[in-house]
Amino acid sequence: MKLLRLFLLLLTTFAASGLEAQSYPSKPIRILVPFAPGGSIDVLARLLAPRMADDLGQPVIVENRPGAGGRIAPEAVAKSAPDGYTILISSNFLAVIPALYKKLSFDPTRELAPLSQLIATELILVATPTLPASNLQELIALAKAKPGQLNHASTGVASQLHLTMEVIKHLADIDVVQIPYKGDGPALAALISGEVSVAVLPISTVSAQVRNGKLRPIAVTGATRSASLPEVPTIIESGLPGVEMSGWMSFFAPAGTPRTILSRVQQAAAKALAAPDVRERLPALGQIPVGSTPAEFEAKYKADVETFQRIVSNAKIAPQD
């Protein structure tokens, strides 16, 4: 009798979940952005939202929730109802923080459901023009000849840019000192002025300065050359195997959101990413459209969490409060 009651309860639960998924969406959907308006994540959210609304038949509202180093919006989504009406857009910062913080008010690996990788962001290692190194091997040789005397700009401890440089340093066995700045803009200005030697930055941030000679391109960090700077080799091509780093921007939902709802949102996002005007605009921003399925992104997210745990450990970055 107990087994029968359990079976009926499960049947009722699955039926209710199926009906909810079939009627989805029946009201506006919110996309929470962890940072202030105007940043690259916010721009992508606002680019996709109206096109997703057309496909889903409901308004898609972009809502900025900045603060606490980008942790307020993810926590709000993690604590939301798992019904598909509150979605998070975030960077691979969410794959870094499990290894970085001593204690979090939420667990991104357990309380958030990976929904879709929207885009991959291209990164490039660049140098100030006065540095006597024009390629990666010359840079490594210079750093070995002057251990601890070269420095690199970052946008903060354990940012994507910092950790990518840490991978390069670890594999090349070089000592280059980190100088943190409050954003891509100040880091770029420091590079151009010669205040710092090198930096890993988004291609979208530096492409104009590379083309006009204000910065010297060393290598891109992805698996393939960038369409926006095809003459610049990859780090792997430059003789340092094992460096294949790119950023991402992705959708997450609260854990427990029905798979059918996750798939419906992913399909709308993929359709928006495939729109001709969107596909034309993204490369200029240094972004490659992806639109992966929930299962594909879940596998990537888990792998990235493990990767960043190794990088943070190798770099001996102290846990943050």
Secondary structure, 3 states (H helix, E strand, C coil): CHHHHHHHHHHHHHHHHHHHHHHCCCCCEEEEECCCCCCHHHHHHHHHHHHHHHHHCCCEEEEECCCHHHCHHHHHHHCCCCCCCEEEEEECHHHHHHHHECCCCCCHHHHEEEEEEEEEECEEEEECCCCCCCCHHHHHHHHHHCCCCCEEEECCCCCHHHHHHHHHHHHHCCCCEEEECCCHHHHHHHHHHCCCCEEEEEHHHHHHHHHCCCCEEEEECCCCCCCCCCCCCECCCCCCCCCCCCEEEEEEEECCCCHHHHHHHHHHHHHHHHCHHHHHHHHHHCEEECCCCHHHHHHHHHHHHHHHHHHHHHCCCCCEC
